Amino acid sequence: MQKKTATVVKHTGSHYLLSALPEWNLFPAVLRGRIRLKGSTATNPVAVGDRVVYESETVAPTLENPAVILSVQERKNYVIRKSANLSRQAHIIAANVDKAFIVATLDFPEVKLPFLDRILVTCEVYNVHPVIVMNKTDLFRTAFSGQLEAFHRIYEGAGYKVLDVSALTGEGIGILREECRDSVSLFSGVSGVGKSSLIKALDPSIELKIGEISEAHLQGKHTTTFYEMYPLATGGFIIDTPGIRGFGLVDIRPEEIALYFPEMFKASENCRFTPCTHTHEPGCAVKAAVEEGTISSERYMSYLGMLEEGEKYR
């Protein structure tokens, strides 16, 4: 049997769909035995976006006679998080992505900045380019205009691109579509932020379930149950993911966390002491920048929370 390579485009438990990108020709596959990646603590050794080596007894694998995944090729990057309740188990959300679009909303559900900052830090650690997508801005232009401006000030001030979009009105969809062109793009966020609606707005031909907000819990009901990649009619591929409720950092030592806050890393060049934890040391340029307002207090509080958690789980 001849060995070939393809990309994982869907993961449903023990079964996978593969395609030899950029061609879109899906075929089923299963794992041979247990694949363990060197140095990985992830519960899923194979993730959507992975390039894998496989073999097949037939030219066109079927559900009855699927291809067999033999190994995973080296990843250029990936996004990983600790599982629920900050256990030591980790889960790879996607691999080999060009951009990670982190979808958020100001209300219903309200964006939690520490949660958002955890994702941004993870993207920095694993060399993934993040873009923040503020959805449902048609609802926030008046009642939440001050909060929207503050959000832009915090995250654009930290060096991140923030796109204001609305899946309902189409605002910003053209810009978002261009951002996705000819790229493999991960879409992620908590339940209810409108990821599926945004993807549907980007390409109406993509068949996705679109859910409603649970009023009882003020959070979205999970509509995406599997990690899955879709081709965009305008070029490129999108990876849709289930809504995330918790995002724990993986394999980042407390003394490293500040390195992955771009604005803090830049300011730390002027700290009196090296290394500096930016908590109690005299002559700390980061604390001075927070007091001056050039580094947002919200981002600094997120950093302190991660630092405390990092010490707890060492």
MIRO-579647 format. One record per residue: residue number from 1; residue in three letters; x, z, y of N, C-alpha, C in turn. Coordinates in steps of 0.001 Angstrom, whole numbers, plus 500000, padded with zeros to 6 digits. Layout:
% MIRO-579647
    n  res  n.east    n.up  n.north  ca.east   ca.up  ca.north  c.east    c.up  c.north
  NUM  ala       X       Z        Y        X       Z         Y       X       Z        Y
...
***
This chain:
% MIRO-579647
    n  res  n.east    n.up  n.north  ca.east   ca.up  ca.north  c.east    c.up  c.north
    1  met  500842  500000   498796   500000  500000    500000  500872  500000   501246
    2  gln  500511  499167   502214   501294  499051    503433  500906  500149   504429
    3  lys  501915  500748   505029   501659  501767    506043  501486  501106   507406
    4  lys  500509  501594   508161   500234  501068    509497  499999  502229   510463
    5  thr  499901  501924   511750   499638  502955    512758  498340  502642   513500
    6  ala  497678  503696   513933   496449  503572    514713  496268  504846   515521
    7  thr  495248  504857   516371   494955  506012    517226  493671  506682   516762
    8  val  493674  508007   516750   492462  508763    516409  491502  508692   517593
    9  val  490292  508187   517357   489319  508052    518441  488112  508975   518267
   10  lys  487984  509595   517086   486926  510578    516899  487322  511524   515784
   11  his  486957  512793   515981   487275  513826    514999  485999  514595   514707
   12  thr  485569  514574   513467   484349  515295    513078  484677  516175   511881
   13  gly  485306  517281   512128   485671  518172    511038  486831  517605   510243
   14  ser  486580  517241   509004   487635  516713    508144  487690  515191   508142
   15  his  486813  514543   508875   486777  513091    508917  487170  512575   510295
   16  tyr  487748  511379   510309   488260  510796    511545  487848  509334   511632
   17  leu  487779  508837   512874   487672  507406    513111  488952  506965   513794
   18  leu  489507  505850   513360   490745  505326    513923  490509  503933   514494
   19  ser  491402  503523   515403   491411  502162    515906  492823  501840   516371
   20  ala  493241  500609   516178   494575  500186    516601  494502  499751   518059
   21  leu  494503  500736   518961   494380  500429    520387  495515  499502   520829
   22  pro  495240  498610   521817   494024  498547    522647  492835  497834   521995
   23  glu  493002  497357   520763   491843  496784    520067  490839  497896   519749
   24  trp  489560  497519   519744   488518  498496    519432  487831  498040   518149
   25  asn  488403  498465   517044   487893  498086    515728  487943  499330   514851
   26  leu  486847  500087   514816   486843  501413    514209  486807  501358   512685
   27  phe  487509  502316   512082   487437  502474    510635  487667  503941   510280
   28  pro  487091  504406   509175   487151  505835    508819  488472  506194   508148
   29  ala  488821  507485   508266   490047  507984    507643  489887  509462   507320
   30  val  490696  509926   506384   490754  511343    506023  492226  511748   505974
   31  leu  492461  513058   505942   493820  513567    505858  494280  513638   504406
   32  arg  495569  513403   504200   496153  513648    502883  496754  515043   502903
   33  gly  496140  515962   502137   496643  517325    502102  496558  517977   503468
   34  arg  497472  518873   503738   497500  519588    505017  498696  519126   505822
   35  ile  498419  518584   506992   499488  518157    507890  499783  519294   508848
   36  arg  501008  519738   508870   501412  520783    509804  502459  520218   510747
   37  leu  502229  520353   512037   503188  519864    513006  504229  520930   513282
   38  lys  505464  520521   513380   506574  521444    513577  506371  522255   514848
   39  gly  506407  523590   514710   506307  524471    515861  504902  524637   516413
   40  ser  503888  524013   515804   502528  524069    516332  501742  525216   515705
   41  thr  500956  525901   516541   500068  526959    516058  498610  526521   516123
   42  ala  498374  525238   516354   497019  524736    516557  496232  524723   515254
   43  thr  494929  524964   515392   494048  524936    514231  493753  523504   513801
   44  asn  493952  522541   514704   493715  521131    514360  495029  520351   514475
   45  pro  495676  520066   513375   496955  519344    513431  496812  517901   513893
   46  val  495606  517337   513785   495362  515971    514237  494257  516007   515285
   47  ala  494513  515409   516449   493562  515454    517564  493232  514042   518032
   48  val  492117  513920   518750   491768  512635    519353  492884  512234   520325
   49  gly  493295  510990   520243   494401  510497    521045  495715  510436   520287
   50  asp  495788  511135   519158   497004  511098    518347  497218  509708   517770
   51  arg  498469  509283   517752   498847  508074    517038  499320  508489   515651
   52  val  498715  507932   514638   498975  508381    513274  499440  507224   512398
   53  val  500164  507584   511350   500545  506625    510308  499545  506785   509168
   54  tyr  499008  505654   508698   498017  505718    507639  498284  504619   506606
   55  glu  497636  504766   505483   497654  503707    504484  496252  503523   503940
   56  ser  495988  502334   503415   494648  502030    502922  494742  501096   501731
   57  glu  493866  501304   500772   493829  500449    499592  493149  499121   499876
   58  thr  492383  499071   500966   491665  497846    501312  492017  497407   502719
   59  val  491779  496141   503018   492039  495621    504359  491110  496282   505367
   60  ala  489877  496512   504977   488880  497135    505847  488381  498428   505199
   61  pro  488935  499566   505586   488513  500854    505006  487027  501117   505244
   62  thr  486399  501794   504296   484976  502131    504384  484806  503621   504175
   63  leu  483584  504115   504374   483308  505524    504146  483561  505901   502687
   64  glu  483286  504968   501785   483514  505234    500367  484997  505146   500014
   65  asn  485737  504363   500763   487158  504174    500492  487924  504205   501814
   66  pro  488015  505386   502431   488611  505479    503771  490136  505348   503740
   67  ala  490695  505087   504906   492142  505129    505058  492607  506578   504919
   68  val  493884  506748   504637   494437  508089    504465  495528  508319   505512
   69  ile  495346  509346   506347   496335  509685    507372  497491  510415   506710
   70  leu  498703  509884   506913   499890  510444    506282  500674  511350   507213
   71  ser  500734  510984   508505   501535  511757    509446  501093  511465   510872
   72  val  501495  512344   511783   501205  512197    513212  502497  511845   513927
   73  gln  502470  510787   514738   503651  510407    515493  503866  511361   516660
   74  glu  505078  511393   517169   505402  512308    518263  504499  512060   519464
   75  arg  503995  513146   520035   503096  513045    521182  503884  512976   522482
   76  lys  503381  512213   523443   504002  512235    524776  503504  513437   525560
   77  asn  502298  513903   525257   501740  515105    525885  500472  515498   525142
   78  tyr  499907  516624   525537   498619  517037    524991  498073  518180   525842
   79  val  496789  518452   525666   496133  519578    526331  495694  520538   525237
   80  ile  496096  521800   525373   495832  522794    524338  495295  524066   524983
   81  arg  494463  524785   524271   493937  526048    524779  493845  527047   523638
   82  lys  493879  528334   524000   493581  529361    523012  492100  529343   522712
   83  ser  491774  529698   521487   490379  529714    521071  489620  530829   521782
   84  ala  488331  530918   521497   487458  531891    522168  487992  533309   522013
   85  asn  487692  534128   523004   488071  535547    523021  489582  535768   523038
   86  leu  490299  534747   523495   491744  534862    523658  492451  535270   522375
   87  ser  491976  534750   521257   492665  535003    519996  493985  534245   519992
   88  arg  494771  534467   518977   496060  533793    518902  495937  532365   518386
   89  gln  494765  531991   517900   494577  530629    517440  494443  529690   518623
   90  ala  494981  528487   518467   494946  527503    519541  494306  526218   519042
   91  his  493768  525447   519982   493088  524201    519633  493567  523110   520594
   92  ile  493985  521976   520033   494400  520848    520858  493160  520057   521247
   93  ile  492938  519903   522534   491758  519211    523032  491931  517699   522900
   94  ala  493094  517195   523288   493378  515759    523185  494877  515545   523347
   95  ala  495341  514392   522866   496764  514076    522929  496982  512699   523539
   96  asn  498189  512507   524085   498611  511203    524612  497661  510663   525682
   97  val  497364  511505   526668   496455  511094    527738  497239  510799   529008
   98  asp  496728  509857   529787   497374  509506    531051  496901  510414   532180
   99  lys  495631  510814   532125   495064  511676    533160  494057  512621   532531
  100  ala  493926  513795   533126   492887  514741    532723  491969  514955   533922
  101  phe  490737  514530   533809   489752  514730    534869  489001  516024   534568
  102  ile  489205  517013   535416   488579  518321    535236  487329  518343   536104
  103  val  486180  518321   535465   484914  518219    536184  484404  519618   536505
  104  ala  484006  519812   537762   483518  521117    538221  482331  520914   539152
  105  thr  481580  521982   539375   480491  521982    540348  480522  523305   541108
  106  leu  480012  523285   542333   480025  524490    543161  478982  525503   542722
  107  asp  477912  525014   542104   476842  525931    541701  476090  525339   540521
  108  phe  475613  526242   539681   474712  525854    538587  475306  524787   537675
  109  pro  476457  525018   537025   477212  526274    537001  478279  526336   538097
  110  glu  478483  527538   538601   479484  527766    539643  480889  527646   539059
  111  val  481752  526947   539773   483133  526811    539318  483834  528170   539403
  112  lys  484503  528553   538333   485299  529782    538310  486754  529387   538518
  113  leu  487310  529757   539660   488648  529294    540002  489715  529729   539000
  114  pro  489688  530968   538472   490697  531320    537459  490632  530418   536227
  115  phe  489441  530028   535822   489270  529118    534688  489880  527760   535019
  116  leu  489557  527241   536195   490100  525959    536626  491622  526012   536704
  117  asp  492149  527115   537234   493596  527237    537374  494300  527295   536033
  118  arg  493662  527854   535027   494254  527879    533685  494421  526454   533152
  119  ile  493401  525632   533362   493496  524246    532903  494600  523514   533667
  120  leu  494674  523738   534974   495695  523070    535781  497095  523490   535347
  121  val  497283  524778   535083   498591  525254    534618  498938  524600   533289
  122  thr  497969  524527   532379   498218  523898    531085  498610  522432   531248
  123  cys  497936  521718   532153   498299  520325    532412  499732  520227   532926
  124  glu  500117  521140   533817   501481  521133    534335  502490  521388   533213
  125  val  502185  522346   532344   503105  522708    531267  503317  521539   530312
  126  tyr  502242  520855   529956   502320  519834    528917  502361  518408   529482
  127  asn  502713  518295   530774   502996  516995    531391  501801  516045   531371
  128  val  500639  516595   531738   499420  515804    531870  499035  515771   533345
  129  his  498723  514590   533862   498366  514451    535277  496898  514836   535491
  130  pro  496622  515947   536220   495233  516367    536408  494621  515829   537701
  131  val  493324  515541   537636   492531  515183    538817  491274  516036   538770
  132  ile  490940  516705   539862   489734  517537    539913  488575  516688   540404
  133  val  487477  516710   539663   486283  515939    540014  485165  516914   540359
  134  met  484778  516944   541615   483684  517807    542039  482385  517011   541958
  135  asn  481594  517286   540920   480361  516541    540676  479182  517188   541410
  136  lys  478090  516448   541492   476830  516903    542107  476990  517205   543601
  137  thr  477917  516490   544248   478137  516786    545673  476933  516405   546527
  138  asp  476024  515590   546004   474794  515291    546749  473975  516558   546968
  139  leu  474144  517561   546095   473407  518818    546224  474099  519804   547166
  140  phe  475395  519567   547427   476187  520587    548119  476554  520222   549558
  141  arg  476174  519037   550011   476595  518592    551336  476105  519511   552452
  142  thr  474931  520084   552277   474362  520912    553354  474496  522394   553034
  143  ala  473851  522836   551950   473815  524269    551645  475185  524835   551306
  144  phe  476080  523993   550771   477377  524492    550327  478533  523788   551034
  145  ser  478270  523254   552213   479310  522472    552893  480562  523299   553167
  146  gly  480376  524563   553533   481529  525419    553792  482349  525663   552540
  147  gln  481660  525910   551424   482366  526129    550151  483092  524876   549695
  148  leu  482481  523709   549933   483109  522455    549523  484391  522213   550318
  149  glu  484321  522479   551615   485516  522326    552448  486599  523310   552029
  150  ala  486213  524542   551716   487184  525549    551280  487831  525149   549960
  151  phe  487037  524597   549050   487566  524161    547761  488619  523073   547965
  152  his  488298  522093   548806   489273  521027    549102  490540  521616   549716
  153  arg  490375  522557   550600   491538  523154    551273  492445  523862   550259
  154  ile  491843  524579   549328   492629  525314    548333  493401  524362   547433
  155  tyr  492713  523372   546869   493340  522563    545818  494114  521363   546350
  156  glu  493659  520776   547432   494490  519740    548051  495726  520372   548673
  157  gly  495575  521604   549165   496727  522327    549692  497746  522654   548617
  158  ala  497276  522771   547363   498181  523033    546239  498774  521747   545685
  159  gly  498314  520599   546195   498889  519326    545784  498054  518515   544814
  160  tyr  496801  518917   544579   495962  518209    543618  494988  517258   544308
  161  lys  494677  516179   543632   493666  515250    544130  492289  515790   543756
  162  val  491368  515802   544724   489997  516253    544495  489055  515110   544862
  163  leu  488248  514670   543910   487292  513597    544151  485884  514165   544235
  164  asp  485167  513843   545300   483761  514220    545425  482908  513100   544850
  165  val  482098  513420   543846   481294  512390    543194  479886  512907   542928
  166  ser  479013  511977   542609   477656  512333    542186  477205  511322   541146
  167  ala  476974  511803   539939   476466  510917    538899  475059  510445   539240
  168  leu  474327  511245   540033   472947  510906    540373  472867  509802   541418
  169  thr  473629  509933   542505   473551  508959    543596  474592  507849   543491
  170  gly  475604  508048   542662   476664  507047    542545  477813  507250   543507
  171  glu  477738  508297   544329   478823  508561    545274  480145  508778   544528
  172  gly  481175  508066   544936   482501  508242    544382  482717  507666   542999
  173  ile  481688  507094   542386   481826  506589    541022  482794  505397   540981
  174  gly  482740  504550   541993   483652  503403    542042  485104  503841   542100
  175  ile  485371  504869   542900   486741  505394    543007  487169  506003   541674
  176  leu  486271  506762   541050   486580  507375    539761  486825  506303   538697
  177  arg  486039  505236   538745   486212  504148    537781  487584  503505   537928
  178  glu  488037  503332   539169   489371  502772    539400  490459  503717   538914
  179  glu  490228  505011   539058   491199  505998    538574  491353  505907   537050
  180  cys  490278  505520   536375   490290  505457    534909  490777  504118   534373
  181  arg  490856  503123   535227   491163  501770    534761  492511  501723   534052
  182  asp  492515  501084   532887   493737  500844    532107  494470  502141   531755
  183  ser  493742  503236   531626   494341  504523    531272  493556  505164   530140
  184  val  494182  506130   529458   493469  507001    528538  493177  508283   529296
  185  ser  491905  508540   529564   491503  509627    530456  490692  510674   529710
  186  leu  491103  511918   529841   490371  513040    529261  489388  513580   530294
  187  phe  488138  513793   529880   487147  514449    530727  486839  515808   530123
  188  ser  487002  516861   530922   486813  518210    530408  486187  519093   531479
  189  gly  485588  520193   531050   484970  521137    531965  483996  522025   531212
  190  val  483422  522992   531918   482452  523867    531268  481149  523114   531031
  191  ser  480301  523674   530187   479011  523054    529910  478167  523010   531178
  192  gly  477480  521900   531377   476542  521793    532483  477077  521167   533749
  193  val  478371  520809   533793   478931  520230    535019  478622  518744   535143
  194  gly  478078  518144   534083   477668  516741    534167  478703  515749   533686
  195  lys  479561  516158   532756   480561  515232    532230  479919  513983   531622
  196  ser  478960  514209   530746   478331  513083    530060  477612  512164   531040
  197  ser  476971  512751   532042   476289  511937    533053  477287  511113   533857
  198  leu  478440  511697   534151   479473  510961    534876  479993  509789   534059
  199  ile  480256  510040   532781   480764  508978    531925  479734  507862   531802
  200  lys  478471  508244   531692   477393  507253    531626  477323  506443   532926
  201  ala  477573  507102   534067   477577  506396    535347  478762  505438   535448
  202  leu  479887  505826   534854   481059  504957    534863  480826  503695   534046
  203  asp  480121  503839   532931   479857  502706    532045  478531  502943   531338
  204  pro  477430  502364   531841   476102  502604    531259  475981  502170   529805
  205  ser  476913  501351   529315   476817  500894    527928  477249  501960   526929
  206  ile  477904  503027   527412   478351  504099    526524  477163  504980   526174
  207  glu  476958  505191   524893   475833  505993    524425  476253  507458   524311
  208  leu  475746  508291   525199   476058  509715    525192  474783  510523   525299
  209  lys  474792  511710   524719   473691  512638    524922  473869  513316   526269
  210  ile  472787  513495   526987   472848  514167    528277  471914  515365   528236
  211  gly  472465  516562   528440   471688  517790    528287  471210  518357   529606
  212  glu  470486  519444   529529   469986  520132    530703  470608  521512   530789
  213  ile  470565  522081   531968   471088  523424    532180  470150  524448   531540
  214  ser  470744  525440   530922   469955  526544    530383  469701  527546   531501
  215  glu  468468  527655   531948   468167  528553    533060  468386  530010   532669
  216  ala  468223  530311   531398   468378  531697    530964  469809  532180   531140
  217  his  470767  531276   530965   472169  531683    531028  472925  531027   532170
  218  leu  472226  530192   532960   472852  529506    534090  474101  528750   533654
  219  gln  474042  528185   532478   475151  527359    532015  474581  526252   531150
  220  gly  475362  525227   530970   474850  524070    530259  474745  524288   528775
  221  lys  473806  523611   528173   473755  523568    526717  474760  522519   526264
  222  his  475438  522781   525165   476415  521824    524665  475712  520525   524268
  223  thr  476136  519408   524862   475572  518114    524502  476584  517305   523696
  224  thr  477855  517455   523979   478902  516797    523206  479359  517769   522128
  225  thr  479249  517367   520877   479622  518272    519796  480936  517882   519144
  226  phe  481391  516651   519390   482653  516203    518826  483566  515697   519931
  227  tyr  484849  515680   519641   485811  515053    520535  485814  513567   520210
  228  glu  485594  512743   521219   485420  511323    520934  485926  510462   522087
  229  met  486564  509342   521729   487059  508386    522701  486104  507199   522776
  230  tyr  485954  506662   524004   485114  505488    524219  485885  504462   525046
  231  pro  485679  503173   524775   486287  502149    525636  485432  501939   526884
  232  leu  486078  501734   528018   485373  501429    529258  485301  499924   529442
  233  ala  484146  499437   529861   483976  497997    530059  484937  497467   531120
  234  thr  485296  498328   532071   486184  497907    533158  487658  498119   532830
  235  gly  487942  498560   531607   489327  498744    531192  489689  500205   531059
  236  gly  490398  500530   529990   490795  501904    529751  489900  502583   528733
  237  phe  490206  503844   528461   489477  504616    527465  489231  506021   527998
  238  ile  488082  506575   527623   487700  507923    528038  487566  508805   526804
  239  ile  488092  510030   526883   487896  511019    525825  486903  512050   526333
  240  asp  485754  512123   525690   484732  513110    526041  484910  514326   525143
  241  thr  484676  515505   525688   484911  516750    524956  483711  517680   525077
  242  pro  483512  518574   524120   482458  519585    524258  482751  520496   525447
  243  gly  481703  521075   526029   481892  522016    527126  482748  523200   526696
  244  ile  483641  523623   527571   484569  524706    527258  484085  525989   527923
  245  arg  484083  527093   527186   483639  528376    527748  484799  529311   528019
  246  gly  485891  529123   527347   487069  529968    527578  488316  529121   527487
  247  phe  489321  529469   528281   490547  528667    528274  491736  529603   528391
  248  gly  492334  529936   527248   493505  530800    527232  494775  529983   527216
  249  leu  495819  530477   527886   497108  529786    527919  497814  529923   526579
  250  val  498600  528917   526238   499291  528872    524952  500798  528712   525177
  251  asp  501573  529600   524559   503040  529480    524527  503668  529399   525913
  252  ile  503154  530196   526845   503749  530273    528184  504127  531721   528435
  253  arg  505416  531972   528644   505864  533335    528905  505477  533740   530320
  254  pro  505203  535046   530548   504788  535504    531876  505741  535079   532983
  255  glu  507045  535125   532704   508023  534781    533742  508046  533284   534059
  256  glu  507346  532480   533243   507312  531036    533481  506089  530587   534268
  257  ile  505057  531421   534322   503765  530980    534843  503871  530442   536274
  258  ala  504611  531130   537129   504707  530706    538534  505320  529319   538681
  259  leu  506105  528892   537699   506731  527576    537762  505698  526463   537734
  260  tyr  504501  526782   537213   503478  525764    537024  502355  525858   538060
  261  phe  502584  526629   539112   501777  526565    540329  502628  525794   541338
  262  pro  502383  524507   541556   503295  523687    542374  503612  524281   543737
  263  glu  502596  524842   544400   502826  525383    545734  503662  526654   545686
  264  met  503522  527441   544623   504320  528655    544473  505753  528317   544079
  265  phe  505912  527335   543224   507246  526911    542811  508061  526432   544014
  266  lys  507402  525666   544892   508090  525166    546075  508490  526310   547001
  267  ala  507576  527246   547221   507860  528365    548129  508922  529300   547558
  268  ser  508985  529406   546227   509889  530376    545591  511360  530065   545817
  269  glu  511665  528867   546285   513054  528515    546585  513637  529431   547652
  270  asn  512768  530026   548465   513213  530884    549559  513071  532372   549257
  271  cys  512740  532715   548001   512664  534128    547630  514064  534760   547661
  272  arg  514134  536017   548045   515419  536700    548139  516047  536883   546766
  273  phe  515200  537197   545771   515719  537444    544429  515311  536332   543470
  274  thr  516211  536046   542519   515951  535078    541457  516373  535681   540126
  275  pro  515476  535813   539135   514066  535409    539228  513242  536405   540031
  276  cys  512068  535929   540482   511153  536766    541255  509768  536645   540638
  277  thr  509123  537777   540410   507785  537748    539820  506694  537536   540868
  278  his  507089  537605   542157   506145  537421    543268  505060  538489   543276
  279  thr  505438  539680   542838   504465  540777    542817  504911  541960   543674
  280  his  506165  542404   543509   506601  543628    544188  507952  543489   544887
  281  glu  508643  542377   544655   510000  542234    545182  509996  542070   546708
  282  pro  510934  542710   547393   511081  542481    548839  511646  541083   549091
  283  gly  511284  540525   550223   511795  539198    550567  511207  538090   549727
  284  cys  510009  538290   549195   509360  537265    548367  508686  536229   549266
  285  ala  509140  534996   549176   508597  533928    550015  507175  533552   549600
  286  val  506834  533734   548329   505484  533404    547866  504472  534370   548469
  287  lys  504772  535671   548414   503852  536656    549010  503722  536428   550515
  288  ala  504819  536058   551153   504776  535775    552596  503873  534578   552875
  289  ala  503953  533554   552007   503120  532364    552181  501645  532681   551971
  290  val  501348  533607   551056   499964  534027    550851  499450  534739   552100
  291  glu  500272  535616   552658   499872  536344    553868  499681  535396   555046
  292  glu  500488  534342   555093   500377  533368    556193  499237  532379   555972
  293  gly  498744  532293   554736   497649  531380    554426  498091  530011   553964
  294  thr  499396  529773   553821   499857  528464    553336  499720  528350   551816
  295  ile  499649  529488   551131   499246  529530    549723  497946  530311   549668
  296  ser  496925  529775   549012   495615  530420    549031  495639  531722   548251
  297  ser  494918  532701   548771   494832  533989    548082  494116  533839   546746
  298  glu  493191  532867   546653   492466  532642    545401  493419  532189   544295
  299  arg  494295  531268   544629   495261  530795    543633  496237  531916   543268
  300  tyr  496625  532706   544246   497553  533809    543967  496897  534840   543044
  301  met  495606  535123   543259   494908  536067    542385  494797  535505   540966
  302  ser  494600  534198   540842   494592  533581    539516  495936  533789   538833
  303  tyr  496999  533622   539590   498349  533816    539047  498529  535248   538544
  304  leu  498104  536214   539353   498252  537616    538944  497463  537897   537665
  305  gly  496277  537302   537535   495480  537485    536337  496168  536920   535106
  306  met  496765  535741   535245   497495  535138    534122  498731  535961   533784
  307  leu  499381  536498   534812   500585  537305    534593  500233  538562   533802
  308  glu  499145  539207   534187   498703  540421    533495  498321  540106   532050
  309  glu  497619  539031   531849   497219  538644    530500  498429  538271   529658
  310  gly  499385  537583   530278   500594  537188    529554  501375  538385   529062
  311  glu  501431  539422   529874   502132  540648    529461  501368  541327   528312
  312  lys  500039  541256   528376   499208  541934    527375  499376  541306   526008
  313  tyr  499513  539943   525982   499540  539267    524690  500940  538857   524251
  314  arg  501955  539498   524788   503331  539180    524386  503590  539661   522973
***
